[in-house]
Structures are given as C-alpha cells and as structure tokens.
Amino acid sequence: MPRPKRNILAAAAVTSTPPDLLSEGQSLARVIKAVGNSIFLVEQPGGKELTVELSAHFRSVLWIKRGSYVLVDTLALAERNNKLDGEIVNIVRDERAWRKMNYW
C-alpha cells in the first residue's frame, strides 16, 4: 500500500517553513550528487564536502535533486561508528522564504 497522503502533506509542510534559528552542528549545504541508497554528497559554504544520510522521515516521500539545498546536522550521527558525516534533517523547498533568514 502507498503511504497515507497525510504523511506526504506533513513532510511537505515541514520543508516549506524554515526554522527560526539553527542549532549547534546544523548548517545549510548544497547537494552535489546522490551516492547511494539515501546517501548524498553535499558541499558546505566553506567548500567542505560531507557524506550525509537522508532522515527516515523524508525517505520515499520527497526527492532531492542535484544543486538543491538541504539542512544538515553534523552532530546527529556522532555516536555511530561509520563513514557518514551527518544527517539531512530538512530540505529547502521554498528557497525564497529560506533566503530571508539570518543564517542564509
């Protein structure tokens, strides 16, 4: 069975509104390419490349294209021993609203 429409609409609503402040360890990044199953290579504003995992909340609900922007949390996977540098916790969909924020 497909996912309920309320789950898809809830995920879309979360991504369209930017947070007021970014917590420690969170930063905006641009997607360079999809590496594997829900794994993406992103570039932070300083030019540092990170390998990050898409949050389970967004898997099979929203898709990410190359060149789009995402919100990455580098402290989310700190306790796991793997090669991932962080987790995608939000996807920038309404870029105009996100660009108005102080942290952009």
Secondary structure, DSSP 8 states (H G I E B T S, - for coil): ----HHHHHHHHHHHHS--SS--TTEEEEEEEEEEETTEEEEE-TTS-EEEEEE-TTTTTTS---TT-EEEEETTTTTTS-SS--EEEEEE---HHHHHTSTT-
